[in-house]
Amino acid sequence: MVIQNWRRKRGVALTTRGLQKLQEAKRRSEVEKNFGNSYTLEEMSALSGLYPSTISKVLNREGGVDKKTLEKLFSIFDLEIEKNDYLSSNTRIYWGEATHTSVFYGRTEELAKLEQWILNERCQLVALLGMGGIGKTSLSIKLAQRIQEDFEYVIWRSLREAPPANAVIANLIRILSDDQETETNLPENLSDRIVRLLHYLRNYRCLVILDNVESVLRSGNRAGQYREGYEGYGELFRQLGEATHQSCLLLTSREKPKEVALLKGQILPVRSLQLGGLKVAEGQEIFKVKGLSATEAEWEAIIKLYAGNPLALKIVATTIEDVFDGNATEFLRQNTAVFGDIRDLLDQQFERLSDLEAEIMYWLAVNREPISLSELREDITSPIPPQKLLEALESLVRRSLVEKSAATFTLQPVVMEYVTQVLIERVCEEIATEKIELFRCYALMKATAKDYVKEAQIRLILKPVINGLLTVFRSKRGIENQLTKILARLREESPQEPGYTGGNILNLLCQLETDLTGYDFSDLNIWQADLRNVKLHDVNFQNANLTKCVFAETFGGISSVAFSPDGKLLATGDTNGEIRLRRVTDWKQLLTCKGHSNWVPSLAFSPDSSILASGSSDCTVKLWDVGTGQCLQTFREHDNEVWSVAFSPDGNTLVSGSNDRTMKLWSIQTGQCLKTFQGHTSWVISVAFSRDGRILASGSDDNTIRLWDVDTGECIKILQGHDDGIRSISINPVSYTH
C-alpha cells in the first residue's frame, strides 16, 4: 500500500510516548479481554466509532487528527489522554512511492542507533547499507515514521528508475520552496542547484531519504563508482556531508557510495550502518505470521541458512506452507536452498560485478569456508596483482556480498548457495555446448582441501553438475562421451593452457565410476584431481602437469595407537611424523594431523576426547584439535626424543617422558612447563597417572619404575626387579599402594 503524502498543518498527532502508551494498553486489553488475539482495525472501529482508516492513520502517525479522535481511541482501552501524549505540528511529509508495511520485524537496535545518530548527534549524511531483500527500505520508512515529529519536512524518494541528479534536486527545492522555485526558474548548473538546496536545508530541519542509490552506481566496476552522467550525485552527497546545515540525508543502497566511504567517521557528521540479517527470535516472527511451527533448532537452522534475510525468509515460509504443508522438518530434509523472487535481486547484484569480482565470488563459493587473500591468489589461474585483488575484495564488502573477518573472506550462506547454483548451471551449459570458460577457470572440487570441505564440494557442486548433465545427455555413457570430446579438443587446441578443465574432467569421471583404462591425459594440465582409491591402470599421464593432485597415500610404519575415551575414534602415529584419525564405526579416515618432522611414538586423548597429544622423535609434544586437526600448542623444552605422553584425569595437565631422562608436566591451558621430574638414569619410555591424579608412575630404560608425588615433584618410591627397560606401564584405576 502506497503511503499518502500529507501536510500536518493543523490537528494533533501522537508523540512517541503517547504511541507507546496506547500500544501497551492495547496489548494488555488483548490479553485480558480478547483471549490474547490482536485487535483488528475493524474491531477497534466498532469499539470507538472511528473509521478504520482514521485509526490506522493515528497508529502510524501518518497525519494530524482532532484531539477528540485521540480521546475516543484512548477511551476504549480505559486510558486518559495527557498533554505529553500528543502535540500540534506543522510537519510536511512527502512519501513519494514509499509503501506502508503492516508488519515490521525486529531492528530495535538498528532503529535506536539511527535515531541516536540523526536526532542526538545531528548527523547530516547517513547511509543504510545491505544486500537485496535485507530490509533497508522498510527500515528507512519505519525510522521516518518514528522521528518525523522532529522535522519540519520529511521527503522520501526512490532512485530505482535512476532519475538524473539535477531532476531530484529540482524536485526537493520545489517542495521546500512551496512551489516558488521550479525547474523553469532554477539555474541549470548542478553546483548552483546544490547551493539553493543547502539554503533550504539550513533554514528548515529536513529529513530527506533517497532509496535504491545503487541504481545510479556503475555496474562492472568497483563498488561506489557512478554511472556515466550520474556523477552529480557524488557531488550532492559530498557537499551535504561537508557543509553545515541542520538537516539529514539518509541513503539506502546495496553498495557504499565512495563519498560516504571517504567522509564517514566517529566524530564527523557522516555515518554508515551495515544492515545484517534478523536475529533468530525476530526471524521466527515471519513464520509465526504464517502459522508455522518447528523446534528452536529447526528455526535456527533455517534462519542461519538464509542469513536472516527477511525477504528470503518470507519466500521460504510460503514454500514451507504451500509445498511442504507447513512441515519445516520435511523442508530441511531436502537439504536445498529456495530462492524464489530473491533470485532476481541476487541476479541484479551479480550482474553489476566486475570480471574480477565475479571470479572471487565463484572461488569463495567453491572453497565453502573463509579463506585468506594468499589462498585466493593460489586458486586464480591468471596472475592478478595483489593490490587489484584486495581492491576487488574491498569492493565486494562494500556491495554487502562478502563477509570479512580478521584476514579471511567468505560469503553469506544464502549468497554462497546462489553463486554455487549459478556456477553449476553455467558449467552444465558449457559442457553441453563445448564453449568452455568457467569449467576452465574454477576447480569444481579441490583435491588439496580439508576432507570435510572436499566432501562438501563433491556433494554440493560435483554431484549436482553430474545430475544436471544427466538431464541433457540422458545417461552416464552420454556424459562420458561428451567429456572425452572436450578432452580431445583440449589436447588438440590448447594442451598447455593454464586451467582446471583436465582436472575437472578427471574428477567427474571418477565420480561417475568410469573405467579409466586407455584414457589419455598426456601433455595436459591436470590440476586438483583426487586420484586416491582410483584405478589408474593403462592411463597415460606422460608429460602431464599434475599440480596439486592427490594420489594414494603411502603410510610409514605405525609407531603408536590410541582409542579415544568415548570409544569413537582411533588415532595412529607413524614413522613419517603423521597422525591419522579414524572413526571406529566404519574405520573411515576423518583427518590427518601434520606437523611433526620425525616418528610419533606416543599418543594420548584428553579425558573428554576433544584433544589429542602426541610425543615425537623431533623432541616436541603437540596438542591437536580432534574436530579440525589443527595444532593447538607445541611444547619444545625436551632435549631429546619424547617417548610417552599421558593426560591427568582432570584433563588440565599433560606429562611427557623423554630420552633426555626427564619427565615434564605441562599446563594444557597456558602451555607452560609446570614441573620437571628428574631421577632416572636413562630414557623415560612410559608414563601414567593414578586415578586421582596425585601420583605419577614412570618406566625407564634404566630397568626401574618410579612413583612421583605430582604436587611436590619428589620421587616417593623406586621399584626394581626388571632386567631390561620398562616399555609400558599402567596403574590400577581402582586403587594403588605406595
Residue, then its C-alpha position, 0 to 999 in steps of 0.5 A: m500500500v502506497i503511503q499518502n503524502w500529507r501536510r500536518k498543518r493543523g490537528v494533533a498527532l501522537t508523540t512517541r510516548g503517547l504511541q507507546k502508551l496506547q500500544e501497551a494498553k492495547r496489548r494488555s486489553e488483548v490479553e485480558k479481554n480478547f483471549g490474547n488475539s490482536y485487535t483488528l482495525e475493524e474491531m477497534s472501529a466498532l469499539s470507538g466509532l472511528y473509521p478504520s482508516t482514521i485509526s490506522k492513520v493515528l497508529n502510524r502517525e501518518g497525519g494530524v487528527d482532532k484531539k477528540t479522535l485521540e480521546k475516543l481511541f484512548s477511551i476504549f482501552d480505559l486510558e486518559i489522554e495527557k498533554n505529553d501524549y500528543l502535540s500540534s505540528n506543522t510537519r510536511i511529509y512527502w512519501g513519494e512511492a514509499t509503501h506502508t508495511s503492516v508488519f515490521y520485524g525486529r531492528t530495535e537496535e538498528l532503529a535506536k542507533l539511527e535515531q541516536w545518530i540523526l536526532n542526538e548527534r545531528c548527523q547530516l549524511v547517513a547511509l543504510l547499507g545491505m544486500g537485496g531483500i535485507g530490509k533497508t527500505s522498510l527500515s528507512i520508512k519505519l525510522a521516518q515514521r518514528i522521528q518525523e515529529d522532529f522535522e519540519y519536512v520529511i521527503w522520501r524518494s526512490l532512485r530505482e528508475a535512476p532519475p538524473a541528479n539535477a531532476v531530484i534536486a529540482n524536485l526537493i527545492r520545489i517542495l521546500s520552496d512551496d512551489q516558488e522555485t521550479e525547474t523553469n526558474l532554477p539555474e541549470n548548473l548542478s553546483d548552483r542547484i546544490v547551493r539553493l538546496l543547502h539554503y533550504l536545508r539550513n533554514y528548515r530541519c529536513l529529513v530527506i531519504l533517497d532509496n535504491v542509490e545503487s541504481v545510479l552506481r556503475s555496474g562492472n566496476r568497483a563498488g561506489q563508482y557512478r554511472e556515466g552522467y550520474e556523477g552529480y550525485g557524488e557531488l550532492f552527497r559530498q557537499l551535504g556531508e561537508a557543509t553545515h546545515q541542520s538537516c539529514l540525508l539518509l541513503t539506502s543502497r546495496e553498495k557504499p557510495k565512495e563519498v560516504a566511504l571517504l567522509k564517514g567517521q566517529i566524530l564527523p557528521v557522516r555515518s554508515l550502518q551495515l544492515g545484517g540479517l534478523k536475529v533468530a527470535e525476530g526471524q521466527e516472527i515471519f513464520k509465526v505470521k504464517g502459522l508455522s511451527a518447528t523446534e528452536a533448532e529447526w528455526e535456527a537452522i533455517i534462519k542461519l541458512y538464509a542469513g536472516n534475510p527477511l525477504a528470503l525468509k518470507i519466500v521460504a515460509t510460503t514454500i514451507e506452507d504451500v509445498f511442504d504443508g507447513n512441515a519445516t522438518e520435511f523442508l530441511r530434509q531436502n537439504t536445498a536452498v529456495f530462492g524464489d523472487i530473491r533470485d532476481l535481486l541476487d541476479q541484479q547484484f551479480e550482474r553489476l560485478s566486475d570480471l574480477e569480482a565475479e571470479i572471487m565470488y565463484w572461488l569463495a563459493v567453491n572453497r565453502e569456508p573463509i579463506s585468506l587473500s594468499e589462498l585466493r591468489e593460489d586458486i586464480t589461474s591468471p596472475i592478478p596483482p595483489q593490490k587489484l585483488l584486495e581492491a576487488l575484495e574491498s569492493l565486494v564488502r562494500r556491495s554487502l556480498v562478502e563477509k570479512s573477518a580478521a584476514t579471511f573472506t567468505l560469503q553469506p550462506v544464502v549468497m554462497e548457495y546462489v553463486t554455487q547454483v549459478l556456477i553449476e548451471r553455467v558449467c552444465e551449459e558449457i559442457a553441453t555446448e563445448k564453449i568452455e570458460l568457467f569449467r576452465c577457470y574454477a576447480l569444481m572440487k579441490a583435491t588439496a582441501k580439508d576432507y570435510v570441505k572436499e566432501a562438501q564440494i563433491r556433494l554440493i557442486l560435483k554431484p549436482v553438475i553430474n545430475g544436471l548433465l544427466t538431464v541433457f545427455r540422458s545417461k552416464r555413457g552420454i556424459e562420458n562421451q561428451l567429456t572425452k570430446i572436450l578432452a580431445r579438443l583440449r589436447e588438440e587446441s590448447p594442451q598447455e593452457p593454464g586451467y582446471t578443465g583436465g582436472n575437472i574432467l578427471n574428477l567427474l569421471c571418477q565420480l561417475e565410476t568410469d573405467l579409466t583404462g586407455y584414457d589419455f591425459s598426456d601433455l595436459n594440465i591436470w590440476q586438483a584431481d583426487l586420484r586416491n582409491v582410483k584405478l589408474h591402470d593403462v592411463n597415460f599421464q606422460n608429460a602431464n602437469l599434475t599440480k596439486c593432485v592427490f594420489a594414494e597415500t603411502f603410510g610409514g610404519i605405525s609407531s603408536v595407537a590410541f582409542s579415544p575415551d568415548g570409544k569413537l575414534l582411533a588415532t595412529g602415529d607413524t614413522n613419517g611424523e603423521i597422525r591419522l584419525r579414524r572413526v571406529t564405526d566404519w574405520k573411515q579416515l576423518l583427518t590427518c594431523k601434520g606437523h611433526s618432522n620425525w616418528v610419533p611414538s606416543l599418543a594420548f586423548s584428553p579425558d573428554s576426547s576433544i584433544l589429542a597429544s602426541g610425543s615425537s622423535d623431533c623432541t616436541v609434544k603437540l596438542w591437536d584439535v580432534g574436530t579440525g586437526q589443527c595444532l593447538q600448542t607445541f611444547r619444545e623444552h625436551d632435549n631429546e626424543v619424547w617417548s610417552v605422553a599421558f593426560s591427568p584425569d582432570g584433563n588440565t595437565l599433560v606429562s611427557g617422558s623423554n630420552d633426555r631422562t626427564m619427565k615434564l608436566w605441562s599446563i594444557q591451558t597456558g602451555q607452560c612447563l609446570k614441573t620437571f621430574q628428574g631421577h632416572t638414569s636413562w630414557v623415560i619410555s612410559v608414563a601414567f597417572s593414578r586415578d586421582g591424579r596425585i601420583l605419577a608412575s614412570g618406566s625407564d630404560d634404566n630397568t626401574i619404575r618410579l612413583w612421583d608425588v605430582d604436587t611436590g615433584e619428589c620421587i616417593k618410591i623406586l621399584q626394581g626387579h626388571d632386567d631390561g627397560i620398562r616399555s609400558i606401564s599402567i596403574n590400577p584405576v581402582s586403587y594403588t599402594h605406595 
